Amino acid sequence: MTLDNLYLLNYKNFETVSFQFDSKINCLVGNNGVGKTNVLDAIYHLSFGKSYFNPVTLQNIKHGKDFFVIEGNYLKSDREEKIIISAKKGHKKVIKRNGKPYPRFSEHIGFLPLVIISPADRDLIIEGSDTRRKFIDGVISQGDSDYLHTLLNYNKVLAQRNSLLKYFAVNHTHNQETLDIYNLQMNDLGTTIFEKRTAFLEEFMPIFMKRYQSISNSKEDINLSYKSQLQEKELLLLLKENAQKDQFSQYSNFGIHKDDLTFEIEGHPIKKFGSQGQQKSYLIALKLAQFDFIKAQSKVNPILLMDDIFDKLDENRVEQIISLVKNEDFGQLFISDTHSERTETIIKKIHQSYKMFRL
């Protein structure tokens, strides 16, 4: 699968711009603030229906304008595919595939597999568990539409249960029969999600370990583990045992919405004990493992976006990453960097066709 060309109208800092891409490697180079990351974000937008860096739709419209349009023309399985995303102030965002709007955005997820590696990924380490759950869910959802629908339904039931708990508190009332209905729904949906997350991590972990060892030359002992309240007891039992706690806090304190991933190096949290280079290597390994997993699931080479990939990495680790791209079939690759000469020197070592775009 390749993105042949991209057209942007009133998107972020661009008034109007178009790109004709190489089928292998595309390098976006230039000073900070010229829009390199915005081009990558537009490509991400075409796959996921939202920005990676700012999911608030209206904030992606160029200042002083009322709408934006992103248009991408792809070649997938020998078939041309045109995706258009448009947003206008006062209107709902629209995603069209070959001129036909999607009734639900979720139907588009997974159609254009994509993985992005960015400095913003550090949020996976420094932010709360919600960020890491979104990572798990994003990887699984690209290859499993049933999982995505189950997750959307769980979040809907969770919101309804929380609203009910607040209603009970405000009105000094309680209806156990109604609460039990939500408990059963949360249990059924949550158990399915827990089982799929568990199965995913079992398959993902060895892929991730192999990727990290390739980047770091196996010098560091790292670990990735999945933590869930459902590993101790089934959700229905947890909800019943902690009914008083939920009523007091007016919030559902137990469920798969509390799941987390732990990132460790040498037996310690990488957030506290990992250097910037080690943390970045960890995150790159995580994203390359995501690439491998999605490729295996979809039988399609995902598009790979590398935003400012060479920042905070020593020369040896950069060479390791480049050798991975050189020796394996990565499909189409997009790279942004501030140093055009550095980028071109490294890319020439891959011996693949490439284009340089100086912004």
N, C-alpha and C positions, 0 to 999 in steps of 0.2 A: 504494500500500500504506500502510495506517495502523494504528497500535496504538490500539485504542479504549479499553481499560482494562487496568489492571495491579493485581495483588493480591500482597502480600508477607506471608509468615509466617515469623517468626524469621530474617529476613535482615539480617545486619549489625546496625545499631542499631535496626531496626524489629521490634517484636513482632508487630503486625498493622496493616496499612494498605492502603488501596485508592485508586486514582486513576481518574477518568473524563476522558480526554484530548480536547482539541480536535483536529480533523483537520488543522489547519495549524500553529499555533505554541503551544508550551507552555513557560511560564517557571517555573522552580523557584527561589524566592528565600528568603533567610534568612541568619542568621549562620553563620559557620564552625562545622562540627561537628554540624549539625542533620540531615545526611543527604541533602543535595541531590545530591552526587556518587554516593551509594549508590543513589539512584533511577535515575540514568542508567546505573550499572553493572548494575543488575538488567535494564534494557532490553537492554544489550549482552549480558548473560548469555543472554537468550532467543534471540539470534541466533547466538551462537557456542558455547553450552554451557559457558562458563567466564567468570570475571570478567576484566575488562580490567586491573584494578589489583592483584588478588591471586588468581592461578590455583590456589592451594592451597584445595581445596574446603572442607575442614573449618573453615578460618579465616574463612569467610563465614557460618558459623552464629552466631547471636546468642549472646553469652556466657551460660552457664547453661542453654542449650537443647541438644537432641540432634539436631535436624534443621532444615532450612529448605525452604520451598516458594516458587517464583516462578511466577505464572500470568499469561499475557498473551493477550488476545483481539484478533485482527487481522482486518482486511478486506483481502483480496488478490485482485485480479481478480474482484471481485464475489462472493467466497466467504469465508465466515467460517472462520477458522483459530484453534484453541486450542492454545497451547503451554504445557506444564507441565514445569518442571524441579524435581526434588526430590533432596535429599541427606540421608542419615542416617548418623550415626556407626556404623561397623562394616559399612556397606553401600555398594554402588556407586551412583554418581549415576545418575539415570534422567531421560531426556528423552522426553516423549510429545507426539505431534502428533495432535490429535483423539482422544485416549484410547489411541492405539497407540504403544508404546515403539519407539524406533529401535534396531535391532540393533547399529548402529555409529554413533557420534556424527558421524563424518565425513559421513554421508549427510544430515545436517541443515544443514551449512555451505553457505551460498549461498541457502537457501530464503527467509530474511528478510534481504535486503541492508541493511547498516548501515555508517555511517562515524562515528567518534568523533573529536572534536578536544578535546584536553585538555592541561593543563600537563605531564602525564606524558609527552607526546610529545617533550619535550626530550631524553628518553633516546635518541631517534633520532640526535641530534647528539653527545651526550656519551658514550654507551655504546659498546660494541664492535660489531663487524660482525654478530654474531648478531642484535642488535636490528633492524638494517636489513634483513637477510635475511628476518626474520619479517614485516617490513612488505611487502616484495615478494611473498612467498608468500601473505600474507593477502589482498592485492588480487587476485592471479591466481586463488586458490582459490575466491573467492566466485563466479566465473563459469566455472570450469573444474574440474569434479570429477575428471577424468582427471589433471590436474596434481597435485591434492592426493593422489591415490592413488599416483602415481609418486613424489612426495616422501616419503610415508610408507614406501614400499618401499625407497627409497634410504637413508633413515635407519636402517631395520632392517638392511640389508646392511652399512652403514657400522659399526654397532655390532658386528655379527658379525665383520667384518674386524678391528676393533680388538681384540676379545676373542681372536681367533686370534693376532694379533701378540703379545699379552701371554702367551698360552699357550706360544708358541714360546720366548719369553724365559725364562719360569719353568722350563720343562722342557728347556732347551738343545737344542731340536730345530727342524726346519724341513721343511715339506712344500710345495714349490712348486706342485704340482698342485692342492692345495686352495686355495692363495692365488690361483692363476690363475682359479679359478671365481668367487671374489669380485671379482677385478679386472674380469672380463668383465661381471658384473652391475652393478658400480658404473659402468662405462663406458657401458653401454646406458642405464641409468636417468639417470645424470648428464648425458649428452649431450642427452637429451630435455629435461631441466630447464633446461640451459644455453640451448638453442635457444628455449625458451618465454620464459625471462627476457629474452633478447636482443630477441625480437620485442615483448615487453611494453614494454621501455624505449624502443624506437623509436617506439611508438605513444603512450606516456605522456609522453615528454619535451616535445613541443610543447604538450600540454594543460597541463602544469605551468608551462611558461614563460608561457603566456597568463594563467594564474591569478595568478602572481606579479606580472606587469606590471599587472594590474588592481588589485591591492592596493596596490602601491607607486608607481603612476603612472609605471612604466617608468624610475624614477630609478636603479636599481641593475642591474649586470650580474651575473647569477647563472648557475650551471651545476649540472647533475646528471648524473653518469656512472656507468656500470656497470663494475666491475672483476672479472675472473675469470681464473683460471689457464688456463682452457680457451680463452681468446682467443689464447694463444701456441701451444699444442699440444693434441692430443687427449688425453683423460684416460688411456686405456690406455697410451699412450707415457709419460706423466708417472709413472704408477704403476710401470712397469718401470724407468725411469731412476732412480727414487728409492727403489727397494726397500730398499737398505741403510739409508737415512735412516729409513724407516718401521720397520725392524726394531730399530734402535737406540733410537728414541723410543717404540716400542710403540704407535704412533698413525699414522693415515692423514693425512699432511701435505698431500695434494693431492686436489682434488675440488671440487664445487660447494658443499660445506659451508664453503669458505673465501672464497666470493664476498663482495663488498662494494659499497656505493654511496658515492660521494664527493660531498659537498655543498660548493659553493664560492660565494663572493661576491667580485666584482672580481678573480678569478683566485686567490684565497686560500681556505684552509679556513674555512668559516663558524664552526666551533667556536672558532677563535682570533681571527678578525678581524671577526666579525659582532656588532653590538650586540644587546641582549636583544630590542629591537623588531624588528630585521632577522631574527633567528633565529625569532621567533614568526611573523612574516609568511611566512617560508620554509616553516615547518611547516604553517601554515594553507593555503598554496597547495598544498602536497603533499597535504593531506587533501581539499581541494576538487577537486583533479585526480583523486584516488582516487574521489571521488563521481561525477565525470563519466564516468570509465572504467567503473565498475561499472554505472552507469545505462545506458550504451551497450551493455554486454555483456548485461545481464539484461533490458533493456527495462522495468525497474521503477525507480521513484524510491526510492532507499535512504532509510531513516530517517537523519536527521542529528542527532547529539548534540554540543552545544557546551558543554563544561564550563569555567566560569570564563574565557570567551572574551575578556573585555575587559581582562584583567590584562596589564600591560606593553605595551599598544598605545596609541599616541597617537591623538588624536581623529580625525585625518584617515584613519588606517588603519581605525579602527572604522567610520567612515562609508562607506568603500570596501566593506568586507565586507557591511554592511547593504544597500548599494545592489545588490550582487550578488544577495542573497536576495530583494530587492524586485523586481528586473527579470527573474528567472528562475524557472522552475517547480522549486522545491526539494522539493515534497512536504511531509512532516511534519517539523517542527523542534522540538527540545528544547534549552532554554538554561538554564544555572544561573548565578546571580550573587548576590553579597552585597548589592547595592544595588537594591532593588525599584523605586525611582523612576527611576533611571538606565535600568534595563532596560525599563520600561514606556514611557518617553519615546522610546527608540530604536525599540521594536517598533511603536509607533503610526505611525511614518513608513512602515512597510511596507504599511499599509492591508490587512491580512489579519486573519481571525478569530484570536483568541488567548485563552488562559486563564492566569491567574496563580495559582500554588500557593505559599502562604506557609508554610514549614515552621518 
